[in-house]
Amino acid sequence: MSRMIILTEADLRSVVRLDPDAVACVEDAFRALATKAVAMPPILRLDIPEHRGEVDVKTAHVPGLDGFAIKISPGFFDNPALGLPSTNGLMVLLSTTTGLVQALLLDNGYLTDVRTAAAGAVAAKHLSRPDARVSAIFGAGMQARLQLQALTLVRPIHEARIWARDAAKAEKTATDLSRTLGIRAVAMADPHTAVAGADIVVTTTPSETPIVKAEWLEPGQHITAMGSDAEHKNEIEPAAIAKADLYVADRLAQTRLLGELHHAIKTGVISPNADFPELGQIVASQKQGRTDPNQITIADLTGTGIQDTAIATLAFARAGFAGVGTPFEN
């Protein structure tokens, strides 16, 4: 007979938050990706185009950890019109030793939201200027909100510009963020104006056509692209990758296939064999990050299974310490 713990979204929200510990957890995961013999297979993706749906399955085994996570992450982008969230899903944590299920994490995408935002913070910590104070966030959904919150954990952000195709949603998001974060957040009607003078630009949309133009980028800016996690998605104009002084992938083999780099290769502005550093290599001091305040840097974050194993492991440990969750014997 085996025993596992069932953790609901409420359980998980009570023990895991977007805080410095979550950022450190994801930062350690990137470091492990560069320094350990991590097993991380390619993403499995199922598309359901008639409902603007996609389902990603991600996993990774990190030597030394007792468990590994398998995450099922659906994104159905017509859901808001039905009064439903765009993303949901769950994670399963299994024993590295026996393969038995340790925990079922019914997070409805919450842990993915946290680890994705934490990854944005890690990218900003290692690639943006330390004095970055003005941010531009593209998108007005949950991840847009969390990305700004994450930036405030690692940089002295005092102003945020919010741009989204839905102007009313951008206005509401800006109002909410001003109140919750205590900073000046304003909705912008024009995306170019939002980028002008911003120190950090974060894109969080499912856009299939570029929403950030290469000609807009200014010396000293850092751009984190979060939304291009499938071949057809493209938030950053390919020429911007060639214009950047430093391009950084979360996993180079992955961004060549489905990140912003994929589109730069496809359009011919970047060679298919061009070598670039990964974020974990910069975290581990194997490669250099920003070396000059005037550099333009781009982080291409497509989401990795090691982030899911890391956040699931953290959640499982904290749940055990706090005594939350429902035991289930099978």
Phi, psi and omega in degrees: 000134179250155183234132176226170179247133174259123182244120179278171177301320179297318177302313185292322177295333181284341184242343180234127177229164173281096184216178180303329178293320178294320177297316179297322179300313181287324176298317177297326178295316177297320178299317179297324180298330181269339190242349182238164180279066182288135173261114183219097182290164177301156178295136170265126181230135176245125178258139175232076192296331183293344177238022184048045183248150174212149178229122177254141173239123183230150178201163174195145173248127179250117179307133180103339177272145182286337184223167174223147184257146166241123184247135173250118189232095176278145170228115180239105197274000170266357184302320182305328178292341178263004182078022182240153177291152181291327184238151174204210177123190182203167175232148173240128177255122183244153179290132176293332184277317187244343185080359179288150180288125176268321183205146171250115186255098183273071191270351182055032179089358183299313181295325175297318177302315183293312184290330178291316177295320178298323177297322176298321178295319179297316179299315180294321180299321186262347187236335181274165177293140181301335181264016181300124185237339184243128180239150173239124182247124177262120186114158182222021178269194182302316183292327176299315179298314183291325179298319178294316177302317180297320179300323181293344178281339186236349181220152183280061183290128177236350179218139178227138173251133180246123174237136175209157178298328176269100185299322181295321178293322177298318179298314181295317180298317179298317179298314180297316183291325175302318183287313187283328183260347179070029177236170178278115177236127183230144175279139181244136180278335184244125183295325179296317178298324179297322182283326185302119178081359178284142178275324180229130177242128180236127178254131187227032188251164172268026186300143177256357176229143186305136178246352174240121184268146180300322184292344180282338189289139185240154178307137177092351183281150170241136179239129172246119178261118185254337195273340187276077181250021175207156188303327185275353181270143185200107183260332186249129178304131184308324180300336179294328179295320178289328181286331185297146174283333181214120174251134182229131178259154169284320173214110189301317179300331182278317182289338174292337183260326187214007179263192175297327178300322179307317182285327177294323176291316183298325181272355174089006180277345177229139178291142178301335183260006181300137182260137179222155177287155172260155183302320179298325179293326177286318176301320182276005180063026175276331178230158181276142173266222178297131179242355183211137182295343181266359180293146168264123182240145179228128172252127182252099187252107183260354179090127184234150180299332181293330176295324180289317177298321181295311184288327178293321178295318177298315181297318180297316180295315181292323178297319178297318179294321183275348180072028178260162181106164182246116178293145179220125179254134185240000000 
